[in-house]
Amino acid sequence: MDKYQQLQGFDELLLLNVWNVNDTPFAFYQVVDLQKLSVNQTLENIRNKC
């Protein structure tokens, strides 16, 4: 919950997606527009990541 409160001021969130930790060359960055997500979806995603 603390992390969610810290991120509330941001419009975009940069996520590092790694499909396989051994395939780091295939890692890619994804910019997620938080404005298009509902608060519940965003909070749930952050809870899942933490």
MMTF fields as JSON, N, C-alpha, C and O atoms, coordinates in Angstrom:
{
  "mmtfVersion": "1.0.0",
  "mmtfProducer": "UNKNOWN",
  "numBonds": 199,
  "numAtoms": 200,
  "numGroups": 50,
  "numChains": 1,
  "numModels": 1,
  "chainsPerModel": [1],
  "groupsPerChain": [50],
  "chainIdList": ["A"],
  "bondAtomList": [4, 2, 8, 6, 12, 10, 16, 14, 20, 18, 24, 22, 28, 26, 32, 30, 36, 34, 40, 38, 44, 42, 48, 46, 52, 50, 56, 54, 60, 58, 64, 62, 68, 66, 72, 70, 76, 74, 80, 78, 84, 82, 88, 86, 92, 90, 96, 94, 100, 98, 104, 102, 108, 106, 112, 110, 116, 114, 120, 118, 124, 122, 128, 126, 132, 130, 136, 134, 140, 138, 144, 142, 148, 146, 152, 150, 156, 154, 160, 158, 164, 162, 168, 166, 172, 170, 176, 174, 180, 178, 184, 182, 188, 186, 192, 190, 196, 194],
  "bondOrderList": [1, 1, 1, 1, 1, 1, 1, 1, 1, 1, 1, 1, 1, 1, 1, 1, 1, 1, 1, 1, 1, 1, 1, 1, 1, 1, 1, 1, 1, 1, 1, 1, 1, 1, 1, 1, 1, 1, 1, 1, 1, 1, 1, 1, 1, 1, 1, 1, 1],
  "groupList": [{"groupName": "MET", "atomNameList": ["N", "CA", "C", "O"], "elementList": ["N", "C", "C", "O"], "formalChargeList": [0, 0, 0, 0], "bondAtomList": [1, 0, 2, 1, 3, 2], "bondOrderList": [1, 1, 2], "singleLetterCode": "M", "chemCompType": "L-PEPTIDE LINKING"}, {"groupName": "ASP", "atomNameList": ["N", "CA", "C", "O"], "elementList": ["N", "C", "C", "O"], "formalChargeList": [0, 0, 0, 0], "bondAtomList": [1, 0, 2, 1, 3, 2], "bondOrderList": [1, 1, 2], "singleLetterCode": "D", "chemCompType": "L-PEPTIDE LINKING"}, {"groupName": "LYS", "atomNameList": ["N", "CA", "C", "O"], "elementList": ["N", "C", "C", "O"], "formalChargeList": [0, 0, 0, 0], "bondAtomList": [1, 0, 2, 1, 3, 2], "bondOrderList": [1, 1, 2], "singleLetterCode": "K", "chemCompType": "L-PEPTIDE LINKING"}, {"groupName": "TYR", "atomNameList": ["N", "CA", "C", "O"], "elementList": ["N", "C", "C", "O"], "formalChargeList": [0, 0, 0, 0], "bondAtomList": [1, 0, 2, 1, 3, 2], "bondOrderList": [1, 1, 2], "singleLetterCode": "Y", "chemCompType": "L-PEPTIDE LINKING"}, {"groupName": "GLN", "atomNameList": ["N", "CA", "C", "O"], "elementList": ["N", "C", "C", "O"], "formalChargeList": [0, 0, 0, 0], "bondAtomList": [1, 0, 2, 1, 3, 2], "bondOrderList": [1, 1, 2], "singleLetterCode": "Q", "chemCompType": "L-PEPTIDE LINKING"}, {"groupName": "LEU", "atomNameList": ["N", "CA", "C", "O"], "elementList": ["N", "C", "C", "O"], "formalChargeList": [0, 0, 0, 0], "bondAtomList": [1, 0, 2, 1, 3, 2], "bondOrderList": [1, 1, 2], "singleLetterCode": "L", "chemCompType": "L-PEPTIDE LINKING"}, {"groupName": "GLY", "atomNameList": ["N", "CA", "C", "O"], "elementList": ["N", "C", "C", "O"], "formalChargeList": [0, 0, 0, 0], "bondAtomList": [1, 0, 2, 1, 3, 2], "bondOrderList": [1, 1, 2], "singleLetterCode": "G", "chemCompType": "PEPTIDE LINKING"}, {"groupName": "PHE", "atomNameList": ["N", "CA", "C", "O"], "elementList": ["N", "C", "C", "O"], "formalChargeList": [0, 0, 0, 0], "bondAtomList": [1, 0, 2, 1, 3, 2], "bondOrderList": [1, 1, 2], "singleLetterCode": "F", "chemCompType": "L-PEPTIDE LINKING"}, {"groupName": "GLU", "atomNameList": ["N", "CA", "C", "O"], "elementList": ["N", "C", "C", "O"], "formalChargeList": [0, 0, 0, 0], "bondAtomList": [1, 0, 2, 1, 3, 2], "bondOrderList": [1, 1, 2], "singleLetterCode": "E", "chemCompType": "L-PEPTIDE LINKING"}, {"groupName": "ASN", "atomNameList": ["N", "CA", "C", "O"], "elementList": ["N", "C", "C", "O"], "formalChargeList": [0, 0, 0, 0], "bondAtomList": [1, 0, 2, 1, 3, 2], "bondOrderList": [1, 1, 2], "singleLetterCode": "N", "chemCompType": "L-PEPTIDE LINKING"}, {"groupName": "VAL", "atomNameList": ["N", "CA", "C", "O"], "elementList": ["N", "C", "C", "O"], "formalChargeList": [0, 0, 0, 0], "bondAtomList": [1, 0, 2, 1, 3, 2], "bondOrderList": [1, 1, 2], "singleLetterCode": "V", "chemCompType": "L-PEPTIDE LINKING"}, {"groupName": "TRP", "atomNameList": ["N", "CA", "C", "O"], "elementList": ["N", "C", "C", "O"], "formalChargeList": [0, 0, 0, 0], "bondAtomList": [1, 0, 2, 1, 3, 2], "bondOrderList": [1, 1, 2], "singleLetterCode": "W", "chemCompType": "L-PEPTIDE LINKING"}, {"groupName": "THR", "atomNameList": ["N", "CA", "C", "O"], "elementList": ["N", "C", "C", "O"], "formalChargeList": [0, 0, 0, 0], "bondAtomList": [1, 0, 2, 1, 3, 2], "bondOrderList": [1, 1, 2], "singleLetterCode": "T", "chemCompType": "L-PEPTIDE LINKING"}, {"groupName": "PRO", "atomNameList": ["N", "CA", "C", "O"], "elementList": ["N", "C", "C", "O"], "formalChargeList": [0, 0, 0, 0], "bondAtomList": [1, 0, 2, 1, 3, 2], "bondOrderList": [1, 1, 2], "singleLetterCode": "P", "chemCompType": "L-PEPTIDE LINKING"}, {"groupName": "ALA", "atomNameList": ["N", "CA", "C", "O"], "elementList": ["N", "C", "C", "O"], "formalChargeList": [0, 0, 0, 0], "bondAtomList": [1, 0, 2, 1, 3, 2], "bondOrderList": [1, 1, 2], "singleLetterCode": "A", "chemCompType": "L-PEPTIDE LINKING"}, {"groupName": "SER", "atomNameList": ["N", "CA", "C", "O"], "elementList": ["N", "C", "C", "O"], "formalChargeList": [0, 0, 0, 0], "bondAtomList": [1, 0, 2, 1, 3, 2], "bondOrderList": [1, 1, 2], "singleLetterCode": "S", "chemCompType": "L-PEPTIDE LINKING"}, {"groupName": "ILE", "atomNameList": ["N", "CA", "C", "O"], "elementList": ["N", "C", "C", "O"], "formalChargeList": [0, 0, 0, 0], "bondAtomList": [1, 0, 2, 1, 3, 2], "bondOrderList": [1, 1, 2], "singleLetterCode": "I", "chemCompType": "L-PEPTIDE LINKING"}, {"groupName": "ARG", "atomNameList": ["N", "CA", "C", "O"], "elementList": ["N", "C", "C", "O"], "formalChargeList": [0, 0, 0, 0], "bondAtomList": [1, 0, 2, 1, 3, 2], "bondOrderList": [1, 1, 2], "singleLetterCode": "R", "chemCompType": "L-PEPTIDE LINKING"}, {"groupName": "CYS", "atomNameList": ["N", "CA", "C", "O"], "elementList": ["N", "C", "C", "O"], "formalChargeList": [0, 0, 0, 0], "bondAtomList": [1, 0, 2, 1, 3, 2], "bondOrderList": [1, 1, 2], "singleLetterCode": "C", "chemCompType": "L-PEPTIDE LINKING"}],
  "groupTypeList": [0, 1, 2, 3, 4, 4, 5, 4, 6, 7, 1, 8, 5, 5, 5, 5, 9, 10, 11, 9, 10, 9, 1, 12, 13, 7, 14, 7, 3, 4, 10, 10, 1, 5, 4, 2, 5, 15, 10, 9, 4, 12, 5, 8, 9, 16, 17, 9, 2, 18],
  "groupIdList": [1, 2, 3, 4, 5, 6, 7, 8, 9, 10, 11, 12, 13, 14, 15, 16, 17, 18, 19, 20, 21, 22, 23, 24, 25, 26, 27, 28, 29, 30, 31, 32, 33, 34, 35, 36, 37, 38, 39, 40, 41, 42, 43, 44, 45, 46, 47, 48, 49, 50],
  "secStructList": [7, 2, 2, 2, 2, 2, 2, 6, 6, 7, 1, 3, 3, 3, 3, 3, 3, 7, 1, 7, 6, 6, 7, 4, 4, 4, 7, 3, 3, 3, 3, 3, 3, 4, 4, 4, 1, 7, 2, 2, 2, 2, 2, 2, 2, 2, 2, 2, 2, 7],
  "xCoordList": [0.825, 0.0, 0.865, 0.524, 1.974, 2.866, 3.411, 3.513, 3.763, 4.288, 3.224, 3.532, 1.991, 0.915, 0.762, 0.579, 0.834, 0.707, 1.867, 1.679, 3.05, 4.198, 4.013, 4.459, 3.357, 3.209, 1.989, 1.812, 1.156, -0.083, 0.167, -0.672, 1.294, 1.577, 2.051, 2.143, 2.354, 2.883, 1.762, 0.787, 1.93, 0.966, 1.342, 0.482, 2.634, 3.096, 4.001, 4.659, 4.022, 4.857, 5.697, 5.169, 7.012, 7.913, 8.178, 8.713, 7.796, 7.965, 8.991, 9.016, 9.826, 10.752, 10.136, 9.94, 9.838, 9.253, 10.335, 10.996, 10.509, 11.466, 10.696, 10.16, 10.649, 9.917, 10.656, 10.047, 11.971, 12.793, 14.057, 14.763, 14.345, 15.496, 16.806, 17.782, 16.839, 18.05, 18.137, 19.189, 17.047, 17.011, 17.002, 16.125, 17.971, 17.978, 18.05, 17.534, 18.667, 18.614, 17.191, 16.935, 16.272, 14.893, 14.026, 12.818, 14.646, 13.897, 13.513, 14.257, 12.368, 11.945, 11.224, 10.69, 11.233, 10.563, 9.177, 8.978, 8.24, 6.869, 6.415, 6.516, 5.911, 5.373, 3.879, 3.162, 3.419, 2.009, 1.4, 1.873, 0.36, -0.339, -1.327, -2.347, -1.027, -1.874, -3.22, -4.173, -3.31, -4.57, -5.647, -6.833, -5.247, -6.216, -6.646, -7.577, -5.972, -6.31, -7.157, -7.005, -8.032, -8.793, -7.895, -6.873, -8.264, -7.471, -7.367, -6.305, -8.442, -8.425, -7.47, -6.734, -7.476, -6.572, -5.125, -4.278, -4.847, -3.485, -3.006, -1.89, -3.83, -3.463, -3.239, -2.306, -4.09, -3.955, -2.65, -1.961, -2.307, -1.062, 0.145, 1.097, 0.11, 1.232, 1.333, 2.434, 0.21, 0.235, 0.836, 1.585, 0.504, 1.027, 2.532, 3.226, 3.04, 4.466, 5.29, 6.467, 4.701, 5.475, 5.708, 6.34],
  "yCoordList": [-1.198, 0.0, 1.256, 2.249, 1.212, 2.37, 2.662, 3.82, 1.6, 1.801, 2.413, 3.269, 1.988, 2.556, 4.043, 4.837, 4.42, 5.828, 6.639, 7.792, 6.066, 6.755, 6.964, 7.971, 6.013, 6.075, 6.865, 7.084, 7.291, 7.967, 9.245, 9.631, 9.908, 11.163, 10.988, 11.971, 9.776, 9.548, 9.239, 8.564, 9.755, 9.454, 8.178, 7.493, 7.867, 6.689, 5.88, 6.424, 4.606, 3.706, 2.885, 2.249, 2.905, 2.145, 0.79, 0.7, -0.252, -1.606, -2.354, -2.237, -3.114, -3.99, -5.38, -6.021, -5.829, -7.16, -8.127, -7.899, -9.186, -10.221, -11.531, -12.034, -12.074, -13.323, -14.481, -15.362, -14.464, -15.54, -14.888, -14.193, -15.103, -14.43, -14.794, -14.05, -15.921, -16.317, -15.658, -15.693, -15.061, -14.408, -12.896, -12.214, -12.373, -10.926, -10.087, -8.97, -10.567, -9.745, -9.534, -8.601, -10.391, -10.278, -9.492, -9.365, -8.963, -8.123, -6.833, -6.34, -6.302, -5.057, -4.196, -4.682, -2.917, -1.974, -1.664, -1.564, -1.514, -1.208, -0.013, -0.007, 1.004, 2.168, 1.962, 1.792, 1.977, 1.772, 3.112, 3.792, 3.483, 4.731, 4.486, 3.825, 5.016, 4.757, 5.462, 5.077, 6.491, 7.206, 6.307, 6.494, 5.341, 4.477, 3.301, 2.577, 3.106, 1.997, 2.499, 3.633, 1.659, 2.025, 1.905, 1.22, 2.552, 2.505, 1.074, 0.658, 0.32, -1.062, -1.927, -2.736, -1.765, -2.541, -2.195, -3.08, -0.904, -0.46, -0.98, -1.489, -0.859, -1.325, -2.832, -3.324, -3.561, -5.018, -5.404, -6.324, -4.707, -4.997, -4.73, -5.511, -3.643, -3.315, -4.328, -4.727, -4.744, -5.767, -7.062, -7.734, -7.417, -8.654, -8.579, -9.591, -7.383, -7.22, -7.191, -7.553, -6.77, -6.564, -7.86, -7.861],
  "zCoordList": [0.0, 0.0, 0.0, -0.642, 0.713, 0.732, -0.655, -1.059, -1.387, -2.734, -3.636, -4.465, -3.485, -4.29, -4.002, -4.924, -2.746, -2.38, -2.941, -3.329, -2.99, -3.567, -5.066, -5.616, -5.725, -7.178, -7.628, -8.826, -6.709, -7.093, -7.883, -8.696, -7.666, -8.356, -9.781, -10.515, -10.196, -11.532, -12.525, -12.197, -13.759, -14.818, -15.562, -16.115, -15.569, -16.285, -15.37, -14.484, -15.594, -14.805, -15.772, -16.684, -15.564, -16.431, -15.793, -14.689, -16.503, -15.982, -16.821, -18.046, -16.152, -16.86, -16.904, -15.871, -18.103, -18.274, -18.731, -19.745, -17.993, -18.373, -18.479, -17.491, -19.69, -19.884, -19.226, -18.618, -19.356, -18.795, -18.246, -18.978, -16.982, -16.375, -17.062, -16.965, -17.751, -18.479, -19.851, -20.49, -20.303, -21.618, -21.451, -21.982, -20.718, -20.48, -21.754, -21.752, -22.854, -24.077, -24.589, -25.35, -24.176, -24.639, -23.667, -23.867, -22.61, -21.68, -22.399, -23.247, -22.063, -22.692, -21.664, -20.667, -21.946, -21.064, -21.602, -22.813, -20.713, -21.095, -20.277, -19.05, -20.974, -20.282, -20.122, -21.108, -18.912, -18.62, -18.255, -17.345, -18.96, -18.684, -17.558, -17.753, -16.383, -15.223, -15.327, -14.65, -16.168, -16.313, -16.914, -16.64, -17.726, -18.407, -17.543, -17.895, -16.412, -15.533, -14.379, -13.925, -13.921, -12.732, -11.511, -11.555, -10.447, -9.215, -8.714, -8.251, -8.799, -8.319, -9.128, -8.562, -10.457, -11.299, -10.982, -10.861, -10.849, -10.584, -9.24, -9.133, -8.223, -6.89, -6.892, -6.258, -7.599, -7.662, -8.356, -7.914, -9.438, -10.148, -9.262, -9.253, -8.526, -7.647, -6.522, -6.143, -5.99, -4.932, -5.453, -4.744, -6.703, -7.275, -7.493, -7.391, -7.794, -8.074, -6.801, -6.825, -5.688, -4.453, -3.709, -2.653]
}
